Amino acid sequence: MPPAKKSRKLSRKDLNQLKEYGELDPFSNLGEENDLDDLISKAISRSGYGRLTGAPSLSKGKSKGHSHRGLAISKPLKASRPDAYSKLLNSLPAAPVTTAKRGVATSDDEAEESDNDARMDEDEEDTAAVSDVEAEYEVDEVEHGAEESESEGESEDDTDVANNSAIKDYMEKHVADDDSSLMHRRLAAVAQKEYTQVAVDEPLLGQAVLYSVDGQGVRPPNPNTINPRLAKPLRKLNDGQDPSALQQRLLGWFDQYLDVVYADRSFDKEDDITTAYALHAMNHVLKSKDLERRNKARLSKAHAEGTDAGELRDQGFTRPRVLIVLPFRNSAYKVVEKLYKLASGGQEMSAPRFVKEYGPAGYEESVISKRKPDDFRKTFAGNIDDGFRIGVQLYRKTARVYTELYHSDIIVASPLGLRMVTGSEGDERRDFDFLSSIEMVIVDQCDALLMQNWEHVSHVFSHLNLTPKKDHGCDFSRIRQWYLEGTAPHRRQTILISEYMTPEIQAVFNNNCRSIEGKVRIKPVYPGAVTDVVAQVSQVFKRLSVKRLQSAADDRFAHFTDTVFPELEKAATGDKHTLVFVSSYFDFVRIRNYCRDKSCSFAAISEYSTMSEAMSARRSLYAGELGFILYSERAHFYHRYPIKGIHRLVFYSLPEHPLFYTELLNLMLTSNDETASPELLSCTALYTKYDQLKVERIVGSRLASQLLTGERSQFTFA
């Protein structure tokens, strides 16, 4: 079929008018004569750059094509009815015709700019982007000419495989639409959790286990790693130095678009780790936007020539692509500052509001007691508010902060800040459509998030990549097919970074890390926290007999009430200097209520205890006026009380953080009076076979298996 008659070149006014009409909801009731094909065609041509046989004409009057409000559009190519569009038609309700849509509350419920201003800026950016890329498009068309041509004898499946194999960048290959049989096998393997585990030698990072999909194994490094625009600002971030070895190794895993769990975070490595994932996030966004601009240039040229540009799918339902989850504002300040420098060529950030609300002003480290451990001082230095969310938008050669979430490319938020927007089931004002097109989620400082409320993190993961309830002005002709088919969770990359591995992180790794590229878990070889204990204390580890995981908490509590508690009551008649450490707050409440029912002489210190209550309990323990103190792990995390006078330490459950074990035992030496002889000091730790991760961190990787599976149930370290 010969191409339609070439129309005049569209002016900027014409393009703006087309964009105005493109804001109409394609699924609203425009008349009974509009069947599904017409609705799909209108959805495909919404942005004014649809796949039409000829360029649209803006002249009023009769036309052979369909018309709406005087806009004559030449008849589109015959459109098929894929199931994905039918699903969207059923799931997306009709929205009223409007040119300005109200989004969710921005960072801290306030927008720096209005929605209309943001949309005008986006239009200006898009217009400039098309002009900037026109020259680049000519080169790109020659380079990809072989990919666009299709032999008559090739099947569609073989063509997809050939096109994907020709892609040199792992990012482009990862996000490309692929309907090949190989892709279907990989999707089925991920859905059934059929992985091939491969041990990878990582001298710098630690023990790495690769969960390979469809026998891919370890792949070579990405040949096209960093966007050239990021080279100079990256060097400035590294003080003029090349990327460190740690940055290169982490980026090597990140850039393969594997799901990654890295469980060896420390404050010494913090700068390298945050730089690595900030660079990866910015690199992903820049490459995605470059692809959009190239495709926009192709569509612009095709309309000017009256030809068909073909399917160019490069977007999601909404704009945000990257979600970075952090525990405190002080962490967000560091990460957003790095994102800004990477986006703006290394320039210093000039945003007084951001510095005021997230910066260290007024929260200097000097206000924290110097007697606190170094990790405590670094964790809580600065603004430690845990309810925040802030949007970052890439605009030309810089970045903006405080942009409305639907107009942001990167969202940096805390779990609580996101929960305030996403709400709960039954809430009238809740919105999570802005999470529908997240292609990369990075959760840093998981160990600190565990000390807040991990349920908020689980809630965020359960609302990622869901089909949105509204269209939010998206161009359906540019939405990637795997978004429409509902397989976006398999294209999302998840990166979890923590100081140590926990069952909660492992659960996210097992259930929410479902990338088609596979996943990798990296953790160190632990020497054991017992090696750092200075006090001469007899440390007894008792393995409790547990039948199954579901009854582990009840079995532990039964052992405590039947064996440990009678010993505590007996000891209370003599030496009353006993501390009972409880890791889980649920167990803490259970024991506290039991002791109250027994009318025991004890005190309880949790994260909810006031300073005066904690001070009174510590003073009474030191004076020998209490039988024992119940002490929660969260209380130790947030306060690090120097409890004096401990003669007997009972770990009802081992701490998640191995450093806490060492600190509490060393307190028995450094905080006791001179009359306490080493013979009076003792430590008893209860554990089960399901505490493998905790036991490994405390006794060391070499001895962990012996304590967990050995014939004996009691082990003593002196």
C-alpha positions, 0 to 999 in steps of 0.5 A: 500500500503506497504511503499517504500523501505527504502533508506540510511540516508541522509547526510548533503551534501545530504540535502544541495543539496536537498535544492539547488534544492528546490530553483527552482520555482515550477511554472516555465516552466520546460517542456510541459510534466509537468501537474498541478499534477506534479507542485503541487507535486514539490511545495509540495516537494520543501524543500527536506522534502516533503510528499513522499512515500519513501526518495529521492535517489541522485543516477543518472541514471534510476529511476521509479520516476520523475527526474530532472537534475540527481535528482531522486525522487520516485513517490509521493502520488497522489495529489489532485487539491484544488482550493487554489493551482489553485488560486495561480497558476493563481496569481503567475507569473513564476519566473526565476530560481535563488538561491538568490532573491532580496528583498525590501530595508531594514531599511533606505535603507541599509542592514547590511548583504547581502541576501546570508549571511542571507540565509546561516545563516538561513540554518545553523539555520535550520540545528542546529534546527533539531538536537536540536529538535530530542530528543524533537520530540520523546516525542512530537510524544508520546504526540500527538499520539492520535491526529494523529490516526484517527478512521475509523468510524469518519468523517473528519469534526468530526476529525478536531473538536476533534483535535482542542479541544485537543489543550491546547494552544490558539495560536496553536488552533488559527493558526491550519488549521480547516475545521469544520462546526464550523469554517465556521460558525465563518468565516461567522459571522465575515464576516457579523459582527454578534457579541454578545456584552458582558460587562466585569467587568474590575476594573483595565482597565476600561470599556470593551466590548467583541464582541463575535463570535458564542456565545463564551463569555468570555473564561478562561485564556490561560493554556499555556501562556508564553514560558519558555524561556521568564520567566527569561528575563521578570523578568529582564525587570521588575527589578526582580519583577513579572509581574505587575497587568496591564501587567497580565490583558493586556496579558490575553486579548492579549493571547486569540488572540482577536483583542484588542483596549485599549484606556487608554494609559498614560506615567505612564503606558507606560513601562507596556504596551510596555512590555506586547505587546513586550512579547506577540509578542516574545511569538508568534514568539517563539511558531511558530518557535518551531512548525516549528522545531518540524515539521522539525524534524518529516519530517527529521525522516520520510525521514530517515525511508522512511515513510509519515509524513503527512501534516505539515503546519506551515508557511506563504508565507513570514517570517515576522509574527509580525508588530509593528507600532510606530510614532517616532524612540524614541518609536522604540528604547524602543520597539526593546530594549525590544524585544532584551532582551526578545530574548537574555535572558535579555542581554543588547543590543550591536548595536552601529549603532542602538543606534546611529540612534535610541537612545537618544544620542544628543536628551537629554530631557534637550534640551526641555524647562522645561516650556513645559508640562510633556507629551510633554517632554516625547513624544518628548524626543529623536529622533522623526524622523517619517520615519523608518523601521527596521527588527528584526530576531530571531537567535538561542538564541539572536536577530539581528537588521537591517535584510532585511525585508523578513528575519525578524521575526518582523518588527518595522516601522512607517507608513511613513517608510512603505509607502516609500516601499509599494508606491502608485498605479502606482508606478514602484518600490513598494513592499508589499509582506513582509506584506502577512503573518503578523499574528499580527499587533500592533499599539501603540500611535495611538493618536500621529499617528493621529497627523501625517497622518492617511491615511498612517495607513489606507494604511498599513491595506489595504495591509496586508495579500494580496496574494504575487506577487512572491513566494519568495522561500516559501515551498508551502507544509508547507503553512497553508491552510487558507493562501492559501484560502485567510482567513488570515485576519480572523487569524490576531490579531490586537492590537490598543493602544491609549490615547483615542478613536477616529472615525478613531480608531473606523473605524479600529476596525469596518472594519479591526479587523476581528479575528475569536476569536472576539474582545474587546474594552477597555476604561476608565470612564472619570471624565471630563477635565472640572474638571481640569480647574482652571481659573474662566471662563464661559464655554458654550457648544452649540450643533449644529443641524446636519441632517446627518454625511455627512453634519456635516462639512458643517453645522458647517461651516455655523453656524460659518459664520452666527453666530460666525464670525459676533460676532468676527468682532463686538468684534474686534472693542473692545476686540481683544484678541480672539483665535479660536481653530480648531481640523481638519486641513481641517476645519482650511484651510477652515476658513483661506481662508474664513477670507482672502476673508473677509479681516479680521484682523487675523493670522493663526498658524498651524503646518506648520507655522515658529517659527517667524510667530508664535511668531509675531502672539502671540505678536500681539494678546497680544498687541491687534493688531489682531482681532483673531488668528486661532490655529490648534490642530496639532500646539498645539501638536507639539509646545505647544505655551504659548499664552498670552493675551487670553480673549475669546476662541472659540472652532470651534471643540473640541480637540481630546486630553482632556488635550488640552482643560484644558491647553488652558483655564488655559492659560487664567488665567496664561498668562494674565496681571493683568488688565484682569478681570474674567468677560472679560474671556469667552469660547464657544465650538461648538459640534454635536451629532457625537462628542460623544467621544470628549464630553465624555472626556471633560465633563465626562462619566456621563454628556455626554449623557445629552449634546448629547441627552438632550432637551436643546442645550446649557449648561454652566459650571462655 
